[in-house]
Amino acid sequence: MKVFKFGGASVKDAESIKNVSLVLENQGFENCLLVVSAMGKTTNALESVVELYFDKKDYHDAIQTIKVKHIEIAEGLFPKEHPVFSEIALFFDDVESFLRRNKSPNFNFVYDQVVSCGEMISSKILSEYLNDIQFSNQWLDARDFIKTDNNYREGTIDWELTTENIEALNPNLCYVTQGFIGSEENSFSVTLGREGSDYSAAVFAYCMNADSMTIWKDVPGVMTGDPRKFDRVSLLSNISYEEAIEMAYYGASVIHPKTLQPLQQKNIPFYVKSFLNPTEAGTKIGNSENNQKEESYILKENQLLFHIDTRDFSFIAEEHMSEIFSYLAQYKIKVSLMQNSAISLALCLEDKFGNYELFSKNLENNFNIKVYKNVSLFTVRNVRMETIDQFYKGKIILLEQISRQTLQMIIQS
């Protein structure tokens, strides 16, 4: 069994969906499971619907705009009488119905029920199109297979139940399903974190003991830096699981941070390839004698830098750290970098849920706080120490750290 994941850019319009069939024709569609993201910028558009709903503004036009966009894509693929149009309408009717009936004030719960619609529709359109052109497949609702807790927007997978569900699939058939989503014990949708479709694919690959997993991107593979942000970057043809995990942790957007662990546990080869040039080799991630350790550059933007000092000049002790990190866990704020001295602690934070002000308010009782907003974390992996000075030029550096051939800087944007 092979697992292929197609992201939003690869299914953004009718021509892109047709291109998926060309990729499958090139790669082979036998014994294959496809994991599909929402089309283009659909997730962003559905997030706006949720925000309008909670702001008590009219969200119906926003839903209609998204619906019309999907119908236009389907019209480029199917005859007008095709049943897929009724399926599309039903998905959007379900969103409207949910928002009319909902009584929950929980933003994250409502978010997951609405935003998950994007993957449901894109996967249904792709599945129907492939069946029409004789790529026979079964459409699966991922929520029937990937089971989680009720930690909405950051679901934790119940591996035992999920494995039991996925192992029941017939490995001799082909399937199309959704990335990014699962469900909790009451069958409500739970998303796995933004950009979590790669992780979904890894979950299916792990549970099915897949021969390989491939994610299809609009780049040639894993590069030594994002070509939109850095000059003179090159393709990494072979890297280890460990190197890929480090790059993902530091913010390399081409791989979701959670993706690697399930694949590494079963030594499942992982490929990152271009859907624009499917015959090219791309990047292979796994155990190999040819693994590279090239100097690589990662820029993680939209970060916060907190300087936390004790009020009485006492040491930052274990009880202080415990208090600070308990608030970080409570507000779901992730630490990208930390550095402490005797009486202060510096934290570079990623605040996906907009809770940093609550975090700061809780600390102000016992600490002096200084916050730098909109900073960037610049990381150089496998840095060559003899040329390290070049990375300091022209930057306003608020914090730096060097460890294990990794240079990190917090830069004022």
C-alpha positions in Angstrom: 0.0 0.0 0.0 1.2 3.5 -0.9 0.0 6.6 0.8 -0.1 9.9 -1.3 -1.0 13.2 0.2 -2.2 16.1 -2.0 -2.2 19.6 -0.5 -4.4 22.5 -1.2 -2.3 23.9 -4.1 -2.5 20.6 -5.9 -6.3 20.6 -5.9 -7.0 24.3 -6.1 -9.0 24.2 -9.4 -10.3 21.9 -12.1 -7.0 21.8 -14.0 -5.1 20.9 -10.8 -7.5 18.0 -10.1 -6.9 16.8 -13.7 -3.2 17.0 -13.0 -3.6 14.7 -10.0 -4.8 12.0 -12.3 -1.7 12.5 -14.4 0.5 12.1 -11.3 -1.3 8.9 -10.4 -1.0 7.6 -14.0 2.8 8.2 -13.7 3.1 6.7 -10.2 0.6 3.9 -10.4 -2.8 3.9 -8.7 -2.8 0.3 -7.5 -3.1 -0.3 -3.8 -3.1 3.4 -3.0 -4.6 5.7 -0.4 -4.9 9.4 -1.2 -5.2 12.0 1.6 -6.5 15.3 0.4 -6.4 18.8 1.8 -9.1 21.5 1.3 -8.9 23.3 -2.1 -6.6 26.4 -2.4 -7.4 28.9 0.3 -10.7 27.3 1.4 -9.6 26.8 5.0 -8.8 30.5 5.4 -12.2 31.3 3.9 -14.0 29.0 6.3 -12.0 30.5 9.2 -13.5 33.8 8.2 -17.0 32.3 8.4 -16.4 31.3 12.0 -15.1 34.7 12.9 -18.2 36.4 11.4 -20.4 34.0 13.3 -18.8 34.8 16.7 -18.8 38.5 15.8 -22.6 38.1 15.3 -22.2 39.3 11.7 -23.8 37.9 8.5 -21.9 34.9 7.5 -24.3 33.6 4.9 -22.7 35.5 2.0 -19.3 34.2 2.9 -20.6 30.6 2.8 -22.3 31.2 -0.5 -19.0 32.6 -2.0 -17.2 29.4 -1.0 -20.0 27.2 -2.3 -20.0 29.0 -5.7 -16.3 28.5 -6.0 -16.5 24.8 -5.4 -19.4 24.5 -7.9 -17.4 26.3 -10.5 -14.5 23.9 -10.0 -16.9 20.9 -10.3 -18.4 22.4 -13.5 -15.0 22.1 -15.0 -14.9 18.4 -14.3 -18.4 17.0 -14.4 -21.6 17.2 -16.6 -24.4 19.3 -15.0 -26.5 16.3 -14.0 -23.7 14.7 -12.0 -24.7 13.7 -8.4 -21.5 15.4 -7.1 -23.4 18.8 -7.2 -26.0 17.5 -4.8 -23.2 16.3 -2.5 -21.5 19.7 -2.5 -24.8 21.4 -1.7 -25.4 19.0 1.2 -22.0 19.7 2.8 -22.7 23.5 2.8 -26.3 22.9 4.0 -24.8 21.0 6.9 -22.6 23.9 7.8 -25.5 26.4 7.7 -27.7 24.0 9.8 -24.9 23.5 12.4 -24.4 27.3 12.8 -28.2 27.9 13.1 -28.6 25.2 15.8 -25.3 25.6 17.7 -25.5 26.7 21.3 -21.9 26.1 22.3 -19.8 29.3 23.0 -16.6 27.2 22.5 -14.8 28.9 19.6 -12.5 25.9 19.0 -15.4 23.4 18.9 -17.3 25.5 16.4 -14.1 26.1 14.4 -13.6 22.4 13.9 -17.2 21.6 12.9 -17.1 24.3 10.2 -13.5 24.3 8.9 -13.4 20.5 8.4 -16.0 20.9 5.7 -13.2 22.0 3.3 -11.5 18.6 3.3 -14.8 16.7 3.0 -15.8 18.6 -0.2 -12.4 18.5 -1.9 -11.9 14.8 -1.3 -15.4 14.0 -2.5 -14.8 16.0 -5.8 -11.5 14.3 -6.4 -12.9 10.8 -5.6 -15.8 11.2 -8.0 -13.6 12.6 -10.7 -11.1 9.7 -10.5 -13.9 7.2 -10.6 -15.3 8.8 -13.7 -12.0 8.5 -15.5 -11.6 4.9 -14.4 -9.3 5.3 -11.5 -11.5 3.2 -9.3 -11.6 4.2 -5.6 -13.7 4.3 -2.4 -14.3 7.6 -0.6 -13.7 7.4 3.1 -14.8 9.7 5.9 -11.5 10.1 7.9 -13.6 10.8 11.0 -14.7 7.2 11.0 -11.1 6.1 11.3 -9.0 8.7 13.0 -10.2 8.9 16.6 -9.0 11.7 19.0 -9.7 13.3 22.3 -11.9 16.4 22.5 -9.0 18.9 22.4 -10.5 20.8 19.5 -8.1 22.3 16.9 -5.2 20.3 18.3 -6.6 16.8 18.7 -4.5 14.0 20.3 -4.9 10.7 18.5 -6.2 7.6 20.2 -3.7 5.3 18.6 -5.2 2.0 19.7 -8.7 2.7 18.4 -7.4 4.5 15.3 -5.1 1.6 14.4 -7.9 -0.9 14.9 -10.2 1.1 12.6 -7.6 1.6 9.8 -6.3 -2.0 9.9 -9.9 -3.1 8.9 -9.4 -1.5 5.5 -8.8 -3.8 2.5 -5.2 -3.3 1.4 -6.0 -4.4 -2.1 -8.4 -1.5 -2.8 -7.8 2.2 -3.5 -9.2 5.0 -1.2 -9.6 8.7 -1.1 -9.9 10.4 2.2 -9.4 13.7 4.1 -6.4 15.1 5.8 -6.5 17.3 8.9 -9.5 15.8 10.6 -10.7 13.1 12.9 -13.5 12.8 15.5 -13.9 12.4 19.2 -16.1 9.9 21.1 -19.3 11.7 20.3 -18.4 11.8 16.6 -17.9 15.6 16.5 -15.1 16.7 14.2 -11.7 17.4 15.7 -8.9 18.9 13.6 -5.3 17.9 14.1 -3.6 21.3 14.0 -3.2 23.8 11.1 -1.5 22.1 8.1 -2.2 18.8 9.7 -2.9 16.8 6.5 0.7 15.5 6.3 0.2 14.1 9.8 -3.1 12.4 8.7 -1.2 10.8 5.9 1.5 9.5 8.3 -1.2 8.1 10.6 -2.8 6.1 7.8 0.7 5.0 6.6 1.6 3.8 10.1 -1.6 1.9 10.7 -1.6 0.3 7.2 2.1 -0.6 7.3 2.5 1.3 4.1 5.3 0.6 1.7 5.9 4.4 1.4 4.4 7.8 1.8 4.6 10.7 -0.6 3.5 14.3 -0.1 3.0 16.2 -3.4 4.0 19.9 -3.2 4.6 22.8 -5.6 8.3 22.7 -4.9 10.9 20.0 -6.1 11.3 18.6 -2.6 12.9 19.6 0.7 15.2 22.5 -0.1 18.0 24.0 2.0 15.7 27.0 2.4 12.4 28.4 1.3 13.2 29.8 -2.2 10.7 32.6 -1.6 12.8 33.8 1.3 16.4 32.8 0.6 18.8 32.9 -2.4 20.9 30.1 -3.7 19.0 27.2 -2.1 19.3 23.7 -3.4 17.4 20.4 -3.3 18.2 17.9 -0.5 17.9 14.5 -2.2 18.4 12.3 0.8 18.0 13.2 4.5 17.5 11.3 7.7 14.3 11.2 9.8 16.2 13.0 12.5 17.3 15.8 10.2 13.8 16.2 8.9 12.3 16.2 12.4 14.8 18.9 13.4 14.0 21.0 10.3 10.3 20.7 10.9 10.6 21.6 14.6 12.5 24.7 13.8 9.8 25.8 11.3 10.5 24.3 7.9 7.0 24.7 6.3 7.4 21.9 3.8 6.9 19.2 6.5 4.4 19.2 9.4 6.3 18.7 12.7 4.3 15.6 13.8 4.6 13.8 10.5 7.9 12.1 11.0 7.6 10.1 14.2 5.0 7.5 13.0 7.0 6.9 9.9 10.3 6.6 11.7 8.8 4.0 14.1 8.1 1.6 11.3 10.9 2.8 9.0 8.4 3.8 6.2 10.2 5.7 3.4 8.9 9.2 3.1 9.1 11.2 -0.2 8.5 14.9 -0.9 7.9 15.4 -4.6 6.6 18.0 -7.0 3.1 17.5 -8.5 4.3 19.8 -11.4 7.2 17.4 -12.3 6.2 14.0 -10.9 8.9 12.1 -12.8 11.6 13.9 -10.8 13.1 12.2 -7.8 12.3 14.8 -5.1 13.5 14.2 -1.6 13.7 10.8 0.2 13.5 10.9 4.0 14.6 7.7 5.8 17.6 5.6 6.7 20.3 5.7 4.0 24.0 5.8 3.7 23.6 8.8 1.3 21.9 11.1 3.8 23.0 14.7 3.5 23.8 17.3 6.2 23.8 20.5 4.2 23.7 24.0 5.7 20.0 24.8 5.7 18.1 28.0 6.5 14.7 28.3 8.2 12.7 31.5 9.0 9.8 31.2 11.4 7.8 34.4 11.4 5.0 35.9 13.5 6.7 34.9 16.8 6.6 36.6 20.2 9.7 37.2 22.4 9.0 37.4 26.1 11.6 38.6 28.6 10.5 37.4 32.1 12.4 38.7 35.2 11.9 38.1 38.8 10.7 41.2 40.7 13.0 40.8 43.7 16.1 39.8 41.7 15.9 36.3 43.0 17.0 33.4 40.8 14.7 31.9 38.2 14.2 28.7 40.2 12.3 25.5 39.5 9.0 26.8 41.1 9.1 29.8 38.7 9.7 27.6 35.7 6.8 25.3 36.8 4.5 28.3 37.1 5.4 29.8 33.7 5.2 26.5 31.8 1.9 25.6 33.4 0.4 28.8 31.9 2.0 28.0 28.5 0.3 24.6 28.6 -3.0 26.1 29.8 -3.1 28.6 26.9 -1.7 26.3 24.2 1.3 28.5 23.5 4.3 26.7 22.0 7.9 27.4 22.9 10.2 27.9 19.8 13.3 28.8 21.8 14.2 29.4 25.4 17.2 30.9 27.2 17.6 31.6 30.9 20.1 33.5 33.1 20.2 33.7 36.9 17.3 36.2 37.2 15.6 36.1 33.8 14.0 33.9 31.2 13.7 34.6 27.5 11.0 32.7 25.5 10.3 32.8 21.8 6.7 31.8 21.5 4.2 30.8 18.8 0.7 31.8 19.8 -1.7 30.1 17.3 -4.8 30.7 19.5 -4.2 34.4 20.4 -3.8 33.8 24.1 -0.5 35.7 24.8 -2.2 38.5 26.6 -3.9 36.1 29.0 -0.5 34.4 29.5 1.2 37.8 30.2 -1.5 38.9 32.6 -1.1 35.8 34.7 2.6 36.4 35.0 2.5 40.0 35.9 1.7 39.3 39.5 5.1 37.8 40.1 7.3 38.9 37.3 8.4 41.9 35.2 7.4 41.2 31.6 8.6 42.7 28.4 7.1 41.6 25.1 8.5 42.0 21.5 5.8 41.3 19.0 6.1 40.1 15.4 9.7 38.9 15.6 11.2 36.1 13.5 13.2 33.0 14.5 16.0 32.5 12.0 17.7 29.1 12.2 20.7 27.8 10.4 21.1 24.0 10.6 24.6 22.4 10.1 26.1 25.9 10.2 29.7 26.2 9.0 31.5 28.0 11.9 34.1 29.5 9.7 31.5 31.5 7.8 29.1 32.2 10.6 29.8 36.0 10.6 27.8 36.4 7.4 24.5 35.7 9.2 24.8 38.7 11.6 25.1 41.3 8.9 22.2 43.8 8.5 20.0 42.2 11.3 18.6 43.6 14.5 19.3 40.6 16.8 17.4 40.4 20.1 18.7 37.0 21.1 21.0 34.4 19.8 21.9 30.8 20.6 24.4 28.3 19.2 24.2 24.6 19.9 25.2 21.4 18.0 26.1 23.2 14.8 22.7 25.0 14.9 22.7 28.9 15.0 19.4 30.5 16.1 18.6 34.2 16.2 15.5 36.2 17.2 15.3 39.0 14.7 13.3 42.2 14.9 11.1 42.2 11.8 
